[in-house]
Amino acid sequence: MTEPNKNPNLGVSNLDIIYAIENISLSSNTATSDGQTASTFTAIAQTGFNGTTIDRVRIPNVYRYIEFLTLANNGATTIWTPTSGKRIRLMGLHFTASAASRVHIKDGAGGSIIATLRLSAAGTYFLDLDNGRLSGSANNVLEIQNVTGSAVDVWVTAFGTEE
């Protein structure tokens, strides 16, 4: 038989647990930075484990929409320019094209390829990057490049955050 209010698995009372939780002292950067250790207690922000550390879970708050843009073969255009000094965290993208197409989504003008999207005729593609991919450096634009072999009309919605 166990004592009242005593958890037999933990060997402490429920009141002891409540007292311990109420008296945890949180560092001031617990909910405002990534890379916390697994032992960090984050009471304010929802978090996710990235395989090494615990990062904040983000919610997109920036949406960029481009309607009916004609991209020439090997033509590229900027679909998102961040606020000066900020980095783009691309969390997702919705892409529609007028014909079968293949495009690169790039980090920076002429920069590294984040994703290659291939569509059948008049197809639609949704790219979900969960907690996002942070651009390589501040002020990098998000660019779309047509590598289809012919011109194509596109509609793009990109979303994420700026950090």
Number of C-alpha atoms within 10 A of each C-alpha: 4 8 10 8 11 14 13 11 6 9 10 13 15 14 11 12 12 10 11 11 12 9 8 10 9 13 10 8 10 17 18 12 11 15 14 20 12 11 8 13 16 17 12 11 14 12 17 14 14 11 6 10 15 20 21 21 14 17 13 16 9 16 14 13 14 14 11 14 13 17 20 16 15 15 16 20 17 15 16 22 17 18 14 9 11 16 20 28 23 27 21 19 19 15 19 21 24 18 17 15 23 17 25 20 22 23 23 22 15 15 14 14 15 15 13 15 17 18 18 13 12 13 14 17 15 14 15 13 13 13 20 19 16 17 22 14 13 17 16 22 23 24 22 27 22 25 21 20 11 14 17 22 17 22 16 21 17 21 23 24 21 19 13
